[in-house]
Amino acid sequence: MSTPPTIRSFREMERKLRRDAPVVTLFSGGLDSAYLLLWLRDNGFTDIHAVSIDLAESETSDQKAELAEALGAKLHILDCQEEFARDFVAPAISAQAVYLDLHPVSSTLSRPLIAQRATELAERLGAQAVIHTANRSQNTLRRLNGALRLLNYSGLYGSPYDLEPVDRDDKQAALAAAGVDLLKDRSVSGDSNLWCREFESGILDDPENHRVPGDLFRWSSVRAGVAPSEISIGIESGIPVAVDGRPMTLVELIAELNQRVGAYGIGRYSGLEHLDNGEKVLELREMPAAWILLRTYRHIEAACLDAELLREKQHLEQVWVREALEGRWFGDLRLALQTFMDNCALRTTGNVTWELHTGGADTRSIVAPRSLYLRDRERWEEQSIAAESSAHALFAPATV
């Protein structure tokens, strides 16, 4: 049986935490994490450390620094973009990590990295706790708690919003009364990183009525006057490495594709995702780079891998997704599955050229140096028939 988190309410923080000992909080710069800092400050905590993991999110470092200073916390911004791309996004690409064919996983990938870096900071500081701000209508709750548990973090951890949620208007009012008005215009809850911009809650609460303001999207807004164009993406041993023949780091490549592919209105997703007890919540995403990279990868896999291997891989992909979604990124099964995915990735090398047009894209070229595809079907048929006829002739019984 898994060990439950040790902090699940504000009352528990009052009872279990010392006011003069270090506390680490996960800090996104959003409403929930800002209110947590305010609560800690107003309740006499004197050694508050807000850790922000820089994954190329929408909020700027200056915005976060201003908020943390206003709320009495020391801000730690850790740049983990390259690590996130290499150790979390790349494995998700090779695993074709798409939730139930609805949307590529996104914040699922960032939570284990955030938990890992937060625990390292907490251990360096001798902190008594790592506190986050997920609530029970957010899947982040089980992913962060699961990661912290599997990392064997020895301090207290969890979210006070789990058992003691605070109304959004009440949080905004409390912050405004403290002179913090930076968050007053937000109508949805958002999460962003270099791989995805994700939206939920607020005006998006109701799946039966969720018209999205156009200005919510940044990457996938159709650019005026955009004309069809070609783009070529190269993959080596399972890693995207080039656009139009230009070598790039994965961070650079994702950023370029988000802009170039997004300019055609490509890469928006909406879907219902399950909570712990099976209820579903609506989430919206824009992921232009993911849209094209996952398709590119699948085309190159199809060119390089045996069909039976691909069939088995497709089954295991959803097991990989399940383990990551349920907060078991550091668990034995997800790690074992990754070994299988990595072995398939070693043979996945090639290049796909696409023609981009408003609303979609079509392949124009699929090239793999060690491929299984035919380039001349008629010639292959002739050679196949000739080989079969020759074999029959060789083993046919002699006539007298």
HUZIDA-V995786 format. One record per backbone hydrogen bond with DSSP energy under -1.0 kcal/mol. NH is the residue of the N-H (numbers start at 1). CO is the residue of the C=O. Records with the same first field share a line. If there is no record, write none. Layout:
NH=CO + CO
This chain:
6=157
7=157
13=9
14=10
15=11
16=12
17=13
23=47
24=129
25=49
26=131
27=51
34=30
35=31
36=32
37=33
38=34
39=35
40=36
41=37
42=38
43=39
44=41
45=40
46=19
49=23
50=74
51=25
52=76
54=78
64=60
65=61
66=62
67=63
68=64
69=65
70=66
71=67
72=69
73=68
74=48
76=50
78=52
80=54
84=80
85=81
86=82
87=83
88=84
89=84
90=85
92=88
93=89
94=90
95=91
96=93
97=92
98=96
99=103
102=99
105=97
109=106
111=107
114=110
115=111
116=112
117=113
118=114
119=115
120=116
121=117
122=118
123=119
124=120
125=121
127=122
128=22
130=156
131=24
132=158
138=135
141=138
143=139
144=140
145=141
146=142
147=143
148=144
149=145
150=146
151=147
152=149
153=148
156=128
158=130
162=159
163=8
171=167
172=168
173=169
174=170
175=171
176=172
177=173
178=174
179=176
180=175
184=181
186=183
189=200
191=198
193=196
194=55
197=286
198=191
199=284
200=189
203=187
204=201
205=202
209=206
216=213
217=214
223=263
226=223
229=356
231=354
233=352
234=242
235=350
236=239
238=348
239=236
241=234
242=234
243=246
244=232
246=243
248=241
253=249
254=250
255=251
256=252
257=253
258=254
259=255
260=256
261=257
263=259
264=261
265=262
269=285
271=283
273=281
275=279
278=275
281=273
283=271
284=199
285=269
286=197
287=267
291=287
292=288
293=289
294=290
295=291
296=292
297=293
298=294
299=295
300=296
301=297
302=298
303=299
304=300
305=301
310=306
311=307
312=308
313=309
314=310
315=311
316=312
317=313
320=316
321=317
322=318
323=319
324=320
325=321
326=322
327=324
328=323
331=328
335=331
336=332
337=333
338=334
339=335
340=336
341=337
342=338
343=339
344=340
345=341
346=342
347=344
348=345
349=347
350=235
351=367
352=233
353=365
354=231
355=362
356=229
357=360
359=264
360=357
362=355
364=353
365=353
367=351
372=303
380=376
381=377
382=378
383=379
384=380
385=381
386=382
387=383
388=384
389=385
390=386
391=387
392=388
393=389
394=390
395=391
